[in-house]
Structure formats: structure tokens, C-alpha cells
Amino acid sequence: MSIIEREPTDPAKKLLWDAADFLEAHDWTQQSYGDNNAHCLVGALHVVEGTEYKSKTPTMARARKILAKTIGVPSSKLTTWNDRRKRQKEEVIEALRKAARS
């Protein structure tokens, strides 16, 4: 029997889930928030939420806090985590999924 994962209903966790979906369908980048072709972790969150980078909606703040706790960094260091040498797109997507399931 296979287990079907469901999207979370909590808005912050849904944002994390949707950002993972977004990165699965698009290119990922480092050292940049993104452009028309590729987006970093934080850039993907903002694209999915439909907000400009550095906007501080309550949902975004909570999503960043959940993700930061999941990966063990302060929420202010998510871009540093994304940009770490040898970081892979799959790691970023898995971190988003894990945080969304937490």
C-alpha cells in the first residue's frame, strides 16, 4: 500500500510545500534570489506567495521560522544555507517538504 502525501492546510506549511513544488518544476540557483529562469530557496517562497523579496507577511515569517528550525539555522540565515557550497537542489526541496510536514 502506498502512502499519499497531502498538502498541509496550515498556510505557512502550505507555502513551504508549494515552494518545494515550484522548485521541482523550475531551476534552482545560488547567490541570487532569482530571475525568470531560476530561483533560490527564499526567492521560491516569495514567488509562490506572490510577494516581493523582503516583504514580511505573517505567513512568510512563520514559514521561514518553521524552515529554519527544521534545518537548524536562524531564519535570517536561510539564504546562507541555500548558498552553501555543494548544496544541491534536491536538499533544498527535501528541507521544504520536511518543514511542511513538521
Phi and psi restraints in degrees (value plus and minus 20) as a CYANA .aco file:
   2 SER   PHI    -113.0   -73.0
   2 SER   PSI     131.1   171.1
   3 ILE   PHI    -119.7   -79.7
   3 ILE   PSI     107.1   147.1
   4 ILE   PHI    -117.8   -77.8
   4 ILE   PSI     102.9   142.9
   5 GLU   PHI    -102.1   -62.1
   5 GLU   PSI     117.6   157.6
   6 ARG   PHI    -126.8   -86.8
   6 ARG   PSI     128.1   168.1
   7 GLU   PHI     -85.0   -45.0
   7 GLU   PSI     120.9   160.9
   8 PRO   PHI     -85.6   -45.6
   8 PRO   PSI     134.5   174.5
   9 THR   PHI    -115.6   -75.6
   9 THR   PSI     -43.0    -3.0
  10 ASP   PHI     -83.5   -43.5
  10 ASP   PSI     107.8   147.8
  11 PRO   PHI     -76.7   -36.7
  11 PRO   PSI     -59.9   -19.9
  12 ALA   PHI     -88.8   -48.8
  12 ALA   PSI     -61.5   -21.5
  13 LYS   PHI     -91.2   -51.2
  13 LYS   PSI     -53.0   -13.0
  14 LYS   PHI     -85.9   -45.9
  14 LYS   PSI     -58.5   -18.5
  15 LEU   PHI     -79.7   -39.7
  15 LEU   PSI     -64.1   -24.1
  16 LEU   PHI     -82.0   -42.0
  16 LEU   PSI     -65.1   -25.1
  17 TRP   PHI     -81.1   -41.1
  17 TRP   PSI     -66.9   -26.9
  18 ASP   PHI     -85.7   -45.7
  18 ASP   PSI     -53.2   -13.2
  19 ALA   PHI     -86.5   -46.5
  19 ALA   PSI     -57.0   -17.0
  20 ALA   PHI     -83.3   -43.3
  20 ALA   PSI     -65.4   -25.4
  21 ASP   PHI     -77.8   -37.8
  21 ASP   PSI     -63.5   -23.5
  22 PHE   PHI     -79.8   -39.8
  22 PHE   PSI     -67.1   -27.1
  23 LEU   PHI     -89.0   -49.0
  23 LEU   PSI     -48.6    -8.6
  24 GLU   PHI     -85.3   -45.3
  24 GLU   PSI     -52.1   -12.1
  25 ALA   PHI    -113.5   -73.5
  25 ALA   PSI     -31.0     9.0
  26 HIS   PHI    -150.3  -110.3
  26 HIS   PSI     149.6   189.6
  27 ASP   PHI     -94.6   -54.6
  27 ASP   PSI     133.6   173.6
  28 TRP   PHI    -132.7   -92.7
  28 TRP   PSI     130.8   170.8
  29 THR   PHI    -158.9  -118.9
  29 THR   PSI     147.4   187.4
  30 GLN   PHI    -147.0  -107.0
  30 GLN   PSI     139.2   179.2
  31 GLN   PHI      46.1    86.1
  31 GLN   PSI      -5.2    34.8
  32 SER   PHI    -179.4  -139.4
  32 SER   PSI     125.9   165.9
  33 TYR   PHI     -94.1   -54.1
  33 TYR   PSI     -47.4    -7.4
  34 GLY   PHI     123.2   163.2
  34 GLY   PSI     148.4   188.4
  35 ASP   PHI    -165.9  -125.9
  35 ASP   PSI    -177.7  -137.7
  36 ASN   PHI     -89.7   -49.7
  36 ASN   PSI     -37.1     2.9
  37 ASN   PHI    -127.1   -87.1
  37 ASN   PSI     -53.3   -13.3
  38 ALA   PHI    -165.6  -125.6
  38 ALA   PSI     130.8   170.8
  39 HIS   PHI    -158.5  -118.5
  39 HIS   PSI     128.0   168.0
  40 CYS   PHI    -104.5   -64.5
  40 CYS   PSI    -199.6  -159.6
  41 LEU   PHI     -74.1   -34.1
  41 LEU   PSI     -74.1   -34.1
  42 VAL   PHI     -89.1   -49.1
  42 VAL   PSI     -58.9   -18.9
  43 GLY   PHI     -79.7   -39.7
  43 GLY   PSI     -61.5   -21.5
  44 ALA   PHI     -82.7   -42.7
  44 ALA   PSI     -61.1   -21.1
  45 LEU   PHI     -78.7   -38.7
  45 LEU   PSI     -64.4   -24.4
  46 HIS   PHI     -90.1   -50.1
  46 HIS   PSI     -58.5   -18.5
  47 VAL   PHI     -81.3   -41.3
  47 VAL   PSI     -66.8   -26.8
  48 VAL   PHI     -84.2   -44.2
  48 VAL   PSI     -60.3   -20.3
  49 GLU   PHI     -95.8   -55.8
  49 GLU   PSI     -40.5    -0.5
  50 GLY   PHI      59.2    99.2
  50 GLY   PSI      10.7    50.7
  51 THR   PHI    -140.6  -100.6
  51 THR   PSI     139.2   179.2
  52 GLU   PHI     -95.5   -55.5
  52 GLU   PSI     131.3   171.3
  53 TYR   PHI     -77.4   -37.4
  53 TYR   PSI     122.0   162.0
  54 LYS   PHI      57.4    97.4
  54 LYS   PSI     -17.6    22.4
  55 SER   PHI     -89.9   -49.9
  55 SER   PSI     128.7   168.7
  56 LYS   PHI    -143.8  -103.8
  56 LYS   PSI      45.6    85.6
  57 THR   PHI     -93.7   -53.7
  57 THR   PSI     134.8   174.8
  58 PRO   PHI     -78.5   -38.5
  58 PRO   PSI     -58.1   -18.1
  59 THR   PHI     -85.6   -45.6
  59 THR   PSI     -63.7   -23.7
  60 MET   PHI     -83.2   -43.2
  60 MET   PSI     -65.3   -25.3
  61 ALA   PHI     -79.9   -39.9
  61 ALA   PSI     -63.0   -23.0
  62 ARG   PHI     -88.8   -48.8
  62 ARG   PSI     -60.8   -20.8
  63 ALA   PHI     -81.3   -41.3
  63 ALA   PSI     -64.8   -24.8
  64 ARG   PHI     -83.0   -43.0
  64 ARG   PSI     -59.2   -19.2
  65 LYS   PHI     -85.0   -45.0
  65 LYS   PSI     -64.0   -24.0
  66 ILE   PHI     -82.9   -42.9
  66 ILE   PSI     -66.2   -26.2
  67 LEU   PHI     -83.6   -43.6
  67 LEU   PSI     -65.4   -25.4
  68 ALA   PHI     -79.3   -39.3
  68 ALA   PSI     -62.8   -22.8
  69 LYS   PHI     -84.0   -44.0
  69 LYS   PSI     -59.8   -19.8
  70 THR   PHI     -83.5   -43.5
  70 THR   PSI     -61.3   -21.3
  71 ILE   PHI    -116.8   -76.8
  71 ILE   PSI     -23.7    16.3
  72 GLY   PHI      57.8    97.8
  72 GLY   PSI      16.0    56.0
  73 VAL   PHI    -153.6  -113.6
  73 VAL   PSI     138.8   178.8
  74 PRO   PHI     -84.7   -44.7
  74 PRO   PSI     129.8   169.8
  75 SER   PHI     -81.8   -41.8
  75 SER   PSI     -43.1    -3.1
  76 SER   PHI     -94.8   -54.8
  76 SER   PSI     -27.9    12.1
  77 LYS   PHI    -131.5   -91.5
  77 LYS   PSI      -3.3    36.7
  78 LEU   PHI     -82.8   -42.8
  78 LEU   PSI     -57.6   -17.6
  79 THR   PHI     -88.6   -48.6
  79 THR   PSI     -57.1   -17.1
  80 THR   PHI     -82.9   -42.9
  80 THR   PSI     -62.1   -22.1
  81 TRP   PHI     -81.3   -41.3
  81 TRP   PSI     -66.3   -26.3
  82 ASN   PHI     -79.5   -39.5
  82 ASN   PSI     -59.7   -19.7
  83 ASP   PHI    -106.6   -66.6
  83 ASP   PSI     -18.6    21.4
  84 ARG   PHI     -78.5   -38.5
  84 ARG   PSI     117.0   157.0
  85 ARG   PHI     -74.5   -34.5
  85 ARG   PSI     121.0   161.0
  86 LYS   PHI      51.1    91.1
  86 LYS   PSI     -16.6    23.4
  87 ARG   PHI     -84.0   -44.0
  87 ARG   PSI     122.7   162.7
  88 GLN   PHI    -136.0   -96.0
  88 GLN   PSI     130.8   170.8
  89 LYS   PHI     -73.6   -33.6
  89 LYS   PSI     -61.6   -21.6
  90 GLU   PHI     -82.4   -42.4
  90 GLU   PSI     -54.6   -14.6
  91 GLU   PHI     -85.0   -45.0
  91 GLU   PSI     -60.5   -20.5
  92 VAL   PHI     -85.4   -45.4
  92 VAL   PSI     -65.9   -25.9
  93 ILE   PHI     -83.3   -43.3
  93 ILE   PSI     -63.8   -23.8
  94 GLU   PHI     -83.2   -43.2
  94 GLU   PSI     -59.6   -19.6
  95 ALA   PHI     -82.1   -42.1
  95 ALA   PSI     -62.8   -22.8
  96 LEU   PHI     -81.9   -41.9
  96 LEU   PSI     -64.3   -24.3
  97 ARG   PHI     -83.7   -43.7
  97 ARG   PSI     -65.1   -25.1
  98 LYS   PHI     -81.3   -41.3
  98 LYS   PSI     -63.2   -23.2
  99 ALA   PHI     -84.9   -44.9
  99 ALA   PSI     -60.1   -20.1
 100 ALA   PHI     -85.1   -45.1
 100 ALA   PSI     -50.5   -10.5
 101 ARG   PHI    -104.7   -64.7
 101 ARG   PSI     -31.0     9.0
